[in-house]
């Protein structure tokens, strides 16, 4: 669990230091942001949301269960409700790492 905390802390630091992207997102990033909007999730900083979504996939690749990832997303984004965190996590997984969807092991969406 300490490794997970370190990964999240590192991701948060990277997100906080990332320079704002110029122009409109394209491809998967645009699809991700559109899906968030359609789900009613507003994000004040698109580049941070994209980085956070990609971090979700990193956590899944590192073996975290769906519940662990959801808990991590909720802790890092206290403005999200539990349902909002679940939606964010599912949309992130669907967009950036669909190979993790429907896995019988690990409890992913």
Order of alpha helices (4+ residues) and beta strands (2+ residues): alpha-alpha-alpha-alpha-alpha
